[in-house]
Amino acid sequence: MVDSIHKFDVKLENERVKLVPFIHPTHSQLMLDAHPPDTLYDLLPLGPFTSVDQFYSSFYSRRIEPNPLTDSLFAVFDKTRAPDAPEKEDGTTFAGMIGFLGTSFANLSTEIAYVVTLPAFQRTHVTGNAIGLLMKYALDTPDNGGLGLRRVQWCASTSNPKSANAAKRMEFVQEGIRRWNWVLSEEQGFLGGNGKALREGDPRPDCVGRDSYVLSVCWDDWENGVRELVEKSMNRKV
């Protein structure tokens, strides 16, 4: 079985993008310093964040810290843009975050999640390259520097088809829709919900439900051409 305790403590990079393990509060502060609009989080099950402390209390301390064997977070840096803002590190510019969710080394599976690309870097090479680096790390065999997982999943709210389409551009294949798989908090509002009424007597009547697209790339897809297609997508000019 894979020694999972250290497998997320890695730096992943190519000529365009660098991913480093997310460090709180250093990278949390970069997220706040970028001043992203609240609308960035409208269809996501996290955020918006008003302070570093709130980033920690509402997200990092709940999702990442308690689950070091299953969940991980990476800070994303763009290597191609001249760093003319405070959100920079080693000559690169902070562009967002991305991570793994629900990793099972027993079942050799994971999900790419926590994908937040700052507005200035959307519709560029950043998101595709960040996704591709995680796919490569997850699906390549240990002999080739990867984890050797058999399945990488992507889930997106049915209210957020852009997220599903981003995954499809990276060769994820839609498997279906998982109904009622998230309960969204009152703070997260209704935008990411499924728009369906709850029954009388529901124990959380103020929290809407979310349906999710489920997509995946599996090891046999990866070894039979998807790796090359993903690398082509990562190298394309935007």
ChimeraX attribute file (.defattr): number of C-alpha atoms within 10 A of each C-alpha:
attribute: neighborCount
match mode: 1-to-1
recipient: residues
	/A:1	7
	/A:2	14
	/A:3	9
	/A:4	16
	/A:5	10
	/A:6	10
	/A:7	14
	/A:8	20
	/A:9	14
	/A:10	12
	/A:11	11
	/A:12	17
	/A:13	18
	/A:14	13
	/A:15	10
	/A:16	17
	/A:17	24
	/A:18	23
	/A:19	25
	/A:20	19
	/A:21	19
	/A:22	20
	/A:23	12
	/A:24	15
	/A:25	14
	/A:26	10
	/A:27	21
	/A:28	22
	/A:29	16
	/A:30	21
	/A:31	23
	/A:32	16
	/A:33	14
	/A:34	17
	/A:35	12
	/A:36	16
	/A:37	12
	/A:38	11
	/A:39	10
	/A:40	14
	/A:41	17
	/A:42	17
	/A:43	21
	/A:44	21
	/A:45	21
	/A:46	18
	/A:47	18
	/A:48	20
	/A:49	20
	/A:50	11
	/A:51	14
	/A:52	18
	/A:53	15
	/A:54	15
	/A:55	21
	/A:56	18
	/A:57	12
	/A:58	14
	/A:59	16
	/A:60	18
	/A:61	14
	/A:62	11
	/A:63	19
	/A:64	19
	/A:65	14
	/A:66	11
	/A:67	14
	/A:68	16
	/A:69	19
	/A:70	19
	/A:71	22
	/A:72	24
	/A:73	26
	/A:74	26
	/A:75	23
	/A:76	31
	/A:77	26
	/A:78	27
	/A:79	22
	/A:80	14
	/A:81	12
	/A:82	11
	/A:83	16
	/A:84	10
	/A:85	10
	/A:86	11
	/A:87	19
	/A:88	17
	/A:89	13
	/A:90	8
	/A:91	14
	/A:92	20
	/A:93	24
	/A:94	27
	/A:95	26
	/A:96	29
	/A:97	25
	/A:98	24
	/A:99	24
	/A:100	23
	/A:101	22
	/A:102	16
	/A:103	24
	/A:104	17
	/A:105	18
	/A:106	10
	/A:107	11
	/A:108	18
	/A:109	21
	/A:110	24
	/A:111	23
	/A:112	24
	/A:113	20
	/A:114	20
	/A:115	19
	/A:116	20
	/A:117	21
	/A:118	20
	/A:119	15
	/A:120	11
	/A:121	16
	/A:122	14
	/A:123	11
	/A:124	13
	/A:125	19
	/A:126	25
	/A:127	25
	/A:128	22
	/A:129	27
	/A:130	29
	/A:131	20
	/A:132	19
	/A:133	20
	/A:134	21
	/A:135	26
	/A:136	20
	/A:137	20
	/A:138	26
	/A:139	28
	/A:140	19
	/A:141	15
	/A:142	13
	/A:143	8
	/A:144	11
	/A:145	12
	/A:146	16
	/A:147	23
	/A:148	20
	/A:149	24
	/A:150	20
	/A:151	22
	/A:152	22
	/A:153	24
	/A:154	23
	/A:155	20
	/A:156	25
	/A:157	26
	/A:158	21
	/A:159	20
	/A:160	17
	/A:161	14
	/A:162	12
	/A:163	18
	/A:164	22
	/A:165	15
	/A:166	14
	/A:167	23
	/A:168	16
	/A:169	13
	/A:170	22
	/A:171	20
	/A:172	22
	/A:173	19
	/A:174	18
	/A:175	11
	/A:176	10
	/A:177	16
	/A:178	16
	/A:179	14
	/A:180	14
	/A:181	12
	/A:182	18
	/A:183	16
	/A:184	21
	/A:185	15
	/A:186	12
	/A:187	11
	/A:188	20
	/A:189	15
	/A:190	19
	/A:191	17
	/A:192	24
	/A:193	24
	/A:194	18
	/A:195	13
	/A:196	11
	/A:197	9
	/A:198	14
	/A:199	8
	/A:200	7
	/A:201	7
	/A:202	9
	/A:203	9
	/A:204	13
	/A:205	13
	/A:206	14
	/A:207	19
	/A:208	23
	/A:209	23
	/A:210	24
	/A:211	22
	/A:212	25
	/A:213	20
	/A:214	19
	/A:215	21
	/A:216	20
	/A:217	23
	/A:218	18
	/A:219	20
	/A:220	12
	/A:221	17
	/A:222	20
	/A:223	12
	/A:224	9
	/A:225	10
	/A:226	18
	/A:227	21
	/A:228	12
	/A:229	14
	/A:230	22
	/A:231	16
	/A:232	12
	/A:233	18
	/A:234	23
	/A:235	15
	/A:236	10
	/A:237	8
	/A:238	9
